[in-house]
Amino acid sequence: MKKTTAAILVAAGIAILGLPQILSADSARDARLMRNLETFSSIVRQVETSYVDTIDTDKAFNAAISGYLMDLDPYTEYFTEQETKDFSNQTQGEYAGIGSYIMKRGDYVVLTGPYANSPARLAGLRAGDKIARVDTTDAKGMSVDEVKKHLMGPAGTKVQLSVIRPHTQDSVIEVTVERRKVNLPSVSYSGEARPGIGYIKIDSYMEKTGHEVEKALEKFASDPNIKGVVLDLRGNGGGLLNAAIDVLGNFLPKGTEVLRTRGNENVGERVYRTSKAPLMADMPLAVLIDGGSASASEVTAGALQDLDRAVLVGNRSFGKGLVQSTLQLPYNAMVKVTTARYYIPSGRLIQALDYSKRDEQGNAIHRPDSLANVFLTKAGREVRDGGGLSPDVKVTDFKVNSLLYDLVNQQVVFDYSVKYAAEHPAIPAPEDFEVTDSIYADFCAFASKAPLKRSRNLDKFFNNLRDNLKDEGQLTPEVQSHINLLDSLLQPDLSVELDSLRSRISYYLGPEIVSRYYFAEGETRNTIRSDEALDTATEILLDPKRYKELLTAPSKAESRMKAPVRSGAKK
């Protein structure tokens, strides 16, 4: 107890002594900060000395830190030593281990996808394997983080795993895996996706992203058949900002300003420019975006749109215009802090949510489209701030209804792909594989037996209706009877729903099955077999007249060409 108290007091003392580094010109604010830190230190000292039971200090301090950060924004986070290591692995795309995604399923941690050519795959492990034992340690009940600590280690060392494999006769399998350095690609696939169209799928922005994109473009540049390039940023939640700048350098003249970040008086403004000669300065370019495109991917897409270098195709992006910086803390911990907002070349900020303003429920305020400001691209096209990037050509995704969401979110699609792979040693190439009538019928039979918990909006509606009528004193037995009758008439028939949603479910089921054999690259190759957004982008890129028209300001905007680009004012 005394050692713990001393450590806490030392940490609090260091925080107080370090205050001059963060003190501002606002002396009143600084005085409040000093007073609060001293109060917190006193609380810790008194409680640690007097509380009747032993306190879990790590848990208490993590909760205190979370409480301090929770009212800021979801991107400002504290990382423990292990979490800092994991973050570094993600941004670098390299670590030493067995090379597989894992997740918690019931009592066990399950392998959800060994990477291609990873130690896990080479040792014969498969998606769906439940980790029952790691070396001599029983893994039942372990968390993902606990299992991860056992699986990762120095390259060249070995780990013994006992796994339970579903849909096999000898379900318990013993495997020895030699850990080695694992490289996670940032670009899951690049190639000629349509005749004359080079395609690059960027999954995230790591230190290596710019290099991987450059390698893909070099192949396209040497192929005279390539007439246009598509960057697919759908579902790309971002990553390293500098990686986005590196990617932009392949398409824009050296020294082009692509971004400005603006923080408080201590951080100031920073200007980002491309630093290399472009590989493809004139090649027709399209960028695919959707609601999952955020942060660094929006920097890429937004700069290319504002500079009239690419046509954006798809759906509105997520709208994250906040910059995070990682700051090191004692004991190898780290804090990721939102330090600035980023502004793309037209001068607009595309941040969708204002975390400094909250509604009655504590949710950040979303500025309505009606209040968006008009900005101009380099050519004079009108674009707007707030709420993400709007595509130049919209391609509407099909709606994900409650059944499809439940089938994917509750791992029914994943579990069936594991079963299918166990029963079929090989399948056709990713481009040729399709969900046939027999495969879909087998999936429907599998889904009908799955412990699926439905999350229908109608269930919420009827529950709210009953509660509201009860509160108003109007839920009589007769009314209750009528509501129950209507509810029973509207109960879903799973077989009918599955039949009506075949094309939507197959869109997810096919790539999931293919990924069991051909991993992330094969999943992408199968997904883009039938891809309306990619088809639309292809048509645009192969039609020089339309491509030029989309990147040219309409005549009514010509008079605005001399307007201040960064004013942000309504014209």
N, C-alpha and C positions, 0 to 999 in steps of 0.2 A: 504493500500500500504506500509506504513512504517513498519507494523508488518511483512509483507511478506518479505520485503527486509532484515529486521533484521534477520529473520529466515534463509534466504539463506546465509547471510554473516556469521552467526554463524556456519552453516553446512560447508561452505567453509573453515572457520578458523579452525574448528576441523580437517578437512581433511589435512590442511597444517601442523598443530601442530602434527598430527599423523604420519607425514612423517618419522621420525627417525625409526619407526618400520619396514618400508619397504625399507629403503635406503640400497643400495648395495655397493660393493667395487668400482663400476664404478662411480666416482665422476662426470664425464661429463654427464652421463645419469641422475644422481640425480639432477644436476643443471637444466637440461632441464625439468624434471618433476616439480620441484619447480616453474620454470618460467611459465610453462603452467598453473599450478594451480592458480598462482597469476593473470595471464592474464584472466583466466576464471572468477575468483572472481571479477575482475575489470569490465569485460563485463556485468556480472549480475547486479552489482551496477549501472553502467551507464544506461543500458537499462531500468531497473526497475524504475529509477528516471526520465528518459526522454521520454520513449515511449508514443505515443499519446493515446493508448488504454490500458485498463487493461489486464494484461497478465495472462493466465491460468498457474500458476506456476507448478502445478503437471504435466500437460501435457508437458510443456516445459522441465522440468527436466527429465521426463521419456524418451522424445525424445533424450535428450543429453546423457543419460545413454545408450540408445540403440545404438546411433551413436558411442559411445566409444567401445562398445562390439561387434558391427556388423562385424568387420574385423577379429575377433578371430576365433571362431567356433560356430556352432549352439547350443552347449550344455552349453556354458557360458551365464547365464541368470540372470537378475534382477527380483526379486519377491517383489511385494507390500505386505502389511500386509495380505490382503485377499488371495492373491496368495500363500503366505507362509503357511497359514492355509490349503489351498487346497492341497498343496504339502505334508504336514504332514499327512493329511488324506489318501492320496494315498499310502504313504510308510508304514503307520501303518495299513492300511486296516480297520480303524475304524473311525466313526464320528457319530454325532447325527443329524438325519433328517428324511426324509420320505423314503429314500432308493430306488432311481430310477435314471437311466441315463436320461439325458435330452439333447435336441438340439434345435436350432432355425430353424423354418420352416415358411417362410413368415413373417406374423405379430406376430406369437405366438411362445412361447417355448412349445415344445412337449415332452411328456414322451415317451422315446424310449425303456424302458425296466425296469419295477419294478423288484427288486431282489426277489428271492424266500423268502417267509415268512417275507417280509419287511412290515413296516407300510403302505406303499402305496398299496401293493398288498392286505393286510388284510382289507384295507378300500374299496377295490373294484376298484381301479384305474387300468387302462390297458395301454399297449403300444399304442400309437396313440392319446391319450387324449391330447387336446390342453388346456393349462392353460389360462383361460380367466380372472380369478380374484384370487388374493391371499389375504385372509381376506377381508379388505375393499378397497384394491388397485386394480385398473384396470391393468391387466398384458399385455394387447395388446400393442405391440411395445417394451416391455421390452427385454433387452438382457439376455443371459443365466446367466451371473454373477449377474444381478439384481434379477432375479427370485431365484437363488440359495441362496442369502442372506435371502430371505423370507422363503424358505423351510427349511433351517438349523436353529437349535436353541437348547436350553437345552432339554435333554431327559425328557419326561413327559409333556411338553407343547404341545399345540394343534395349528393346523393351518387349516383354512377353505379354501377350494379350490372350485372354480367353473370351470368345464372343459367342453369342447365341444367334444363330442364323435362321431366320424364318423361312418357311416353305422348303425345307430340306430334311432329308431323313436323319442324318447325323447333325443335329442342330447345334451341338457344342463343338467349337473348333478352336484349337490351340495354334497360335501364330506368333512367330518371333519377327519383329520388325526392326531393321537397322535405321536409326534416325539419320537424316542427312539434311543438307540445306535445301529448302523448298522455295522455289520461285513462283510467285503468283503473277500471272500475266495481267496487264491492265487492259489489253486488247484481246478479247476472247476469240475474235475471228476477223479476218480480212481476206478479201478475194473478189472475184468478178461475180457479183450477186445476180446481175441481169446482163444480157449481152451489151457490152460497151460501157458498163457501169461498175466502177470500183466501189467497194463497200468496206467500211471500217466500223466495227462495234467496239466502242470504248465503254467499259463497265465501271471504271472508277479512275480517279486521277492520283497517280502515285509518282514517285521520283522518276520512274522509268517510262511514263506514259508518252512524253514527247519523243523519246527515242523509238518506241514501238510504232507510233504513228508514222514517224519519218521512214522507218524501214518498209512499212506497207506502201507508202506513197512512192518510194523509190521503185518498187516493182510496177506500180501503175504508170509511172513516168516513162518507164522503158518499154511499155506495151502500147503500140500505136493504135490498138483497137479500143483503148479506154477513151471515152468521150466525156465522161463526167464522173464525179466522186460523191458518195453519200457518207456523211458522218452520222452514225446512229448513237444518239445520246439519251435515248429513252430508258427510263429507269436508272439513270446515272445520278446518284445522289451527291456527286462532287468528290472532294478530296483536297489535294494540295493546289493552292492558287497558282504557284509558279509553274506547275505542270500545264495548266490551262494556257498560260502565256507561251510556253514552249510549243504547244499544239498550234496556237494562232500564228506563230512564226513561220509555219509551213505554207501559209496562204496569203500573207500580207507583206508588203515591202518592209525591209529592215528599218527599224526606228519608228514604226507606226505606233502611236499611242492607242492602247487598247483598254486601259482601265485607270481609274483614279480611286484611291481609297482615302477616306477622311475620318479621322478619329477625334478625340478630345484635344485640349490644348497641349497635353503631354505627348500625344501620338502624332498629331498634325496630319498633313496630306502627303501621299506618296503617288507618284506617277509610274505606270508600268508601260514599257514599250517592247516591241519585238526586237530580238537581238541577232537575228541571222537572216541571210538571204533566203527567200521562199523557194521551196521545191516546185510548187504549183501556184504561181502568181495569177494565172489566167484560166486555169481549168475550171469549167462550170462546177459549182459546188452546191449541194443541198444538205441541210442538217435536219435530222428527225428528232423531235422533242415531244414530251408528254408531261403529265403531272408529276412524274417521278424524276424529271430532270431538274436538278437544283445546284445551287452554289457554283462550283468551278465549271460545271457543264453549262450553266447559264452565262457565265463569263465568256466562254467560247462561243456559244450560240448568239448571245447578245451583241458581242463585238462584231461578229461576222454580219449580223443583220444591220447594225447601225452604220457599218462601213460599206453596206450594199455589196458585200462579197459573197453572200450565200443566200439562198431561199430557204426559209424555215418552213417545215412541213410537219403537220401533226396536230397536237393539242397544246393548250396553254401550259407553260412550265410551272414549277412549284412556287417560285417567288422567294428565294433566299438571297438577300443582298447584304448579308452581314459577314464580316471577316473575323476569323478567330486566330489568335496567336497562342502558342504554347509557352508557358513560363515554368521554369524548373523550380522545385521546392526542395526543402531538406529531405533527407532519407529517400532520395530517388523518386519522390512523388512529383506530380505535375498538376498544373491547373490550365485549362484551356479557356481563354477569356475572349469575349467579343470585344475587339479593340477598334473597329472601324466599320463603316458602310462602304460598299463599292458602287462606283458610278461608271457605267459603260460609256463608249465614245459620244453618244448623243447627249450625255449629261444626266440621263435618267437613272433613278434608283428603282429597282424592281422588287424590293422587299414587300411582301404581301401583308405581314402582320406587324402591328406596332405594339411591342411588348412593354412600352412605357405607359400604355393606356389599356385599361382592363374594363370588362363589363361587370355586371353584378355577380356573375358566377366566377369571376376571376380569369376569364379567358381573354387573350390578347385581341385587340380590335383589328378587324379586317376592313381596310378602307374600300368603300364601294367604287365600282368602275366609274360612276357618275362624277367622282371627284378626281379622277386621274388627269394629270397634266399632259399636254401634247408637246412632244419633242420632234426634232427632224433628224433623219439620217443624213449621211454625207450628200446623198443625191437629192434630198428634200422630201423624202417620203415621211409621212406622219407615223410616229410610234408613240406609245404611252407608257407612263411609269406606273409603279404599284401593281401588285398582283401577278408578277411573273411576266414572261415573254409571250406575246400572242403570235402565233405562226402566220406567215404570209399566205399559206394555203392550209386550211383546216381539213383534217381527215378525222372524222368522228369514230372513236372506238366503240365497240359494242358494249352494252351495259352489263356489268357484273351483278347478277341478281343474288339473292340470299343463298340459294342452293349452290351455285357455282362457288360463291365465297366460302361456304361451309366445307365443300368438297376439297378445296385447295387448302384452306386455313387449318382444317382438322386432319390434314395429311392423308385423306382417303386417296387422292390422286397419287401421292408419293408411295403409299403402301401398295397400291396396285402395280405401280411400276416395278417395285421390288419383287412382287410375285411374278410378274411377267418375265423379268430378267432371269429369275430362278428356273423358269420353265422353258425358256428359249435361249439357247446358248449364243445365237447370232441373229442379227436382223439386217435388212438392206442398208445401203448408205443413207446418211441423214436426209439427203435431198429426195430419196425415193421412198422413205418410210411413211406410211399413212395409217391412220386408225381405220381399219376395215370394219365391215359389218360384224364379223365374228369377234374381233377384238372389243368392239364397243359393247356387244351383247354380254361378253364375259365381264367387262368392267361394270355394267349395270347390275349383273348378278352379285358381283363383289360388293358394290356400293349398297345394295339393298340389305346386306348382312352386317354392314359396318355400324359401329355404335355412334351414329351421327346425331349430334345435338343441333337441332334446327334453330336458327336465329331470325325467324321471319319478322318483318316489320308489322305484319298483321297481328302477331301475338302481342306485341307491345301496344298496338292500338286497342285491342280488346281489353287488355289488363288496365290500361289507362281509362278506358270508357267505364269499366266497372267501378274503378276507384273514384272517378269523378261523380258518377251517379250516386254512389254510396255517400260521398261527402255532402251531396245536395239533398239527400234523403229520398231519392227517386228510384233506388234499386229495389223495386218491389219484386215479389216472386214471379209475377207475370213478365215484367221487363227482363229479369234474369233468365227466364226460360227462352224468351225470344233471342237474346244475345247468345245464349248457349247454342241454340239451333243454328243461327247464322254462322257462328264460329265453327260448328261441326261441319256445315256445308262447305266451308271454305278451307277445311283441312287439306293439305296437299296430298296428292297421289304421286308418290315418288317415281313410279314407273312412267307415268304420263309426263312428269317434269323432265326426267332423264331423256325421254324420247324427243321432247320439244327443244331441249338444249344441246342436242348432239354436237352441232358445229362449234358452239362456244366451249363445251367441255373438251372436245377433241383438240381445240387450239392449245389447251394446257396439257392435256394428256399425252399427245404425240411427242412434244419436245421432252417431257419428263421421262418417258420411256427411252427415247433416244439418248438422253444424258446418262443412262445406266451403262451404255456401250461406248459412246463417243464423247462423253463429258461436256464441258461448257461449249467448246467449239461446235460439236455436233448438235447441241441443243439450239444454238443460234442458227446454224445452217438449216435445221428443220423448221424453225419458227418462221424464217423469211421465205420459205417456199411459197406461202400464201400470205402476202403482207401488203395491205392496201396502201399504207403510207409509203412504203418503198416503191410500189408500182407508180404511185402519183409522182414521187420525186424523180423516178426514171423518165416518165413522160415529159416532165418539165426540162430535165437536163438534156434530153435528146431533141428538144424543140427550141432552137436558139432564139426564135422570135418571142415565144412566150417567156422564156427565161429572162430575156432583156426587159420585157414589159414589166415583169414582176419586180425588177430591181430599179425601175425608173419611176420618178415622181410623176403623178398625174398632172395634167396641165394646170389644174386649179391651184396647185401648190407652188407653181413657178414663181409667183409673186412673193412667196415666203422664203425664197432661197437665201436672202441676205439677213434673215432674222437671226438673233443670237441663239445659237444652238443650245447653250447650257442655261438658258433663262428659266426653263421649266414652267413658264407662264402659258396660260391658255392663249392661243392665237385667235 
